[in-house]
């Protein structure tokens, strides 16, 4: 299956505690390879919080690309659901 991947770090502590962009990318690449999926596009927000009001340009681009059928994918893959939002309520917006 073709998938898009979204990765994000919001702070230096995430980088040093094992959630670096490179670490997220490697984890997703390994998962996709193991499952027989192909990552066709990466969306990367560096240093951007998921808290209300934050502008996550690449996250917005991902949603727009899907909506406007700029990419044809079967799923969006993330390292952790917290990359979308810190709360379930935030994920519904």
VOBA-1610 file (N, C-alpha, C; in pm, whole numbers, padded with zeros to 5 digits, always signed):
BEGIN
Unk+00085-00117+00000Unk+00000+00000+00000Unk+00090+00124+00000Unk+00047+00225-00072Unk+00118+00353-00071Unk+00068+00434+00048Unk+00165+00493+00122Unk+00130+00571+00240Unk+00207+00703+00238Unk+00153+00800+00311Unk+00225+00924+00339Unk+00267+00918+00485Unk+00380+00981+00515Unk+00429+00982+00653Unk+00435+01125+00704Unk+00394+01143+00829Unk+00403+01274+00894Unk+00490+01260+01018Unk+00596+01340+01025Unk+00682+01340+01142Unk+00696+01483+01193Unk+00718+01495+01325Unk+00725+01627+01386Unk+00801+01619+01516Unk+00880+01722+01543Unk+00935+01744+01677Unk+00901+01886+01716Unk+00873+01904+01844Unk+00835+02038+01889Unk+00936+02099+01985Unk+01032+02018+02033Unk+01127+02071+02131Unk+01259+01997+02122Unk+01362+02060+02176Unk+01494+01997+02179Unk+01492+01870+02263Unk+01410+01868+02369Unk+01406+01750+02455Unk+01354+01628+02379Unk+01266+01649+02284Unk+01218+01536+02203Unk+01332+01481+02118Unk+01417+01568+02071Unk+01531+01525+01990Unk+01626+01442+02074Unk+01657+01488+02195Unk+01754+01418+02279Unk+01696+01296+02349Unk+01563+01287+02361Unk+01500+01175+02430Unk+01455+01064+02335Unk+01499+01069+02209Unk+01473+00957+02119Unk+01362+00976+02019Unk+01298+01093+02017Unk+01193+01118+01919Unk+01239+01212+01809Unk+01367+01208+01775Unk+01421+01297+01672Unk+01353+01268+01537Unk+01364+01364+01448Unk+01309+01343+01314Unk+01373+01222+01248Unk+01505+01209+01261Unk+01572+01093+01201Unk+01523+00963+01263Unk+01504+00962+01396Unk+01455+00842+01463Unk+01315+00806+01419Unk+01228+00907+01405Unk+01092+00882+01359Unk+01093+00829+01216Unk+01176+00891+01133Unk+01185+00849+00992Unk+01233+00703+00981Unk+01337+00669+01055Unk+01389+00531+01051Unk+01285+00431+01100Unk+01214+00466+01205Unk+01110+00378+01259Unk+01000+00353+01157Unk+00956+00460+01092Unk+00849+00447+00992Unk+00899+00370+00870Unk+01021+00398+00825Unk+01077+00325+00710Unk+01087+00176+00739Unk+01132+00143+00859Unk+01144+00003+00898Unk+01007-00065+00902Unk+00910+00003+00961Unk+00774-00051+00969Unk+00718-00074+00830Unk+00732+00029+00744Unk+00677+00018+00608Unk+00741-00098+00532Unk+00871-00111+00542Unk+00941-00221+00474Unk+00892-00356+00525Unk+00882-00369+00658Unk+00837-00495+00717Unk+00696-00533+00674Unk+00611-00433+00653Unk+00470-00457+00618Unk+00445-00455+00468Unk+00548-00426+00390Unk+00532-00424+00245Unk+00467-00297+00192Unk+00478-00187+00265Unk+00420-00060+00223Unk+00528+00031+00165Unk+00486+00130+00089Unk+00577+00227+00029Unk+00541+00367+00075Unk+00637+00436+00136Unk+00616+00576+00175Unk+00640+00660+00050Unk+00533+00722+00000Unk+00544+00797-00124Unk+00568+00946-00101Unk+00541+00994+00020Unk+00566+01135+00050Unk+00584+01153+00200Unk+00679+01238+00235Unk+00707+01272+00375Unk+00663+01415+00401Unk+00597+01437+00514Unk+00559+01570+00560Unk+00629+01590+00694Unk+00710+01694+00704Unk+00797+01712+00821Unk+00778+01852+00879Unk+00735+01859+01005Unk+00728+01985+01078Unk+00833+01981+01187Unk+00930+02070+01179Unk+01039+02073+01276Unk+01021+02192+01370Unk+01023+02164+01501Unk+01013+02270+01600Unk+00876+02332+01610Unk+00770+02253+01583Unk+00634+02306+01584Unk+00549+02228+01683Unk+00487+02299+01776Unk+00400+02237+01875Unk+00266+02198+01813Unk+00199+02102+01876Unk+00065+02063+01832Unk-00043+02128+01916Unk-00004+02217+02005Unk-00103+02284+02089Unk-00188+02377+02006Unk-00308+02406+02058Unk-00405+02489+01988Unk-00343+02621+01942Unk-00369+02656+01819Unk-00322+02781+01764Unk-00189+02772+01690Unk-00118+02663+01708Unk+00010+02649+01639Unk-00014+02621+01492Unk+00068+02677+01408Unk+00057+02654+01264Unk+00158+02547+01225Unk+00104+02435+01181Unk+00189+02324+01136Unk+00173+02315+00985Unk+00261+02384+00915Unk+00249+02399+00770Unk+00243+02265+00698Unk+00333+02174+00731Unk+00336+02045+00661Unk+00216+01957+00695Unk+00165+01968+00818Unk+00044+01894+00854Unk-00073+01946+00771Unk-00082+02078+00759Unk-00187+02139+00676Unk-00171+02096+00531Unk-00047+02096+00481Unk-00023+02051+00343Unk-00066+01906+00323Unk-00037+01821+00420Unk-00078+01681+00412Unk-00229+01670+00396Unk-00303+01739+00482Unk-00449+01732+00475Unk-00502+01788+00344Unk-00443+01898+00297Unk-00486+01957+00170Unk-00453+01866+00052Unk-00336+01804+00055Unk-00299+01713-00054Unk-00395+01595-00063Unk-00437+01545+00052Unk-00534+01435+00053Unk-00668+01484+00001Unk-00713+01596+00055Unk-00844+01651+00016Unk-00850+01682-00133Unk-00742+01740-00186Unk-00739+01781-00326Unk-00688+01671-00419Unk-00670+01552-00364Unk-00625+01435-00439Unk-00492+01460-00511Unk-00402+01534-00444Unk-00268+01557-00497Unk-00179+01435-00475Unk-00216+01353-00376Unk-00147+01227-00353Unk-00253+01117-00344Unk-00217+00999-00390Unk-00307+00885-00380Unk-00243+00786-00283Unk-00304+00776-00165Unk-00249+00690-00059Unk-00361+00611+00006Unk-00320+00504+00074Unk-00415+00423+00148Unk-00418+00457+00295Unk-00312+00529+00342Unk-00304+00561+00484Unk-00201+00670+00509Unk-00211+00730+00627Unk-00110+00822+00678Unk-00043+00751+00795Unk+00089+00751+00795Unk+00165+00684+00901Unk+00234+00788+00987Unk+00226+00770+01119Unk+00297+00855+01213Unk+00374+00768+01311Unk+00478+00823+01368Unk+00557+00753+01469Unk+00475+00733+01596Unk+00393+00831+01628Unk+00310+00829+01748Unk+00189+00918+01723Unk+00074+00883+01779Unk-00044+00969+01763Unk-00022+01109+01817Unk+00073+01124+01910Unk+00101+01256+01964Unk+00159+01348+01857Unk+00204+01294+01744Unk+00253+01379+01636Unk+00139+01454+01571Unk+00017+01398+01577Unk-00101+01469+01527Unk-00146+01574+01626Unk-00165+01532+01751Unk-00216+01622+01853Unk-00189+01562+01990Unk-00182+01648+02091Unk-00156+01602+02227Unk-00280+01545+02294Unk-00398+01579+02244Unk-00522+01531+02305Unk-00612+01470+02198Unk-00697+01380+02239Unk-00793+01323+02144Unk-00887+01429+02092Unk-00925+01525+02175Unk-01013+01632+02130Unk-00946+01712+02019Unk-00817+01738+02035Unk-00743+01810+01933Unk-00736+01736+01802Unk-00738+01603+01806Unk-00732+01523+01684Unk-00862+01528+01608Unk-00970+01567+01672Unk-01099+01571+01606Unk-01120+01703+01532Unk-01036+01800+01553Unk-01056+01932+01491Unk-01001+01936+01352
//
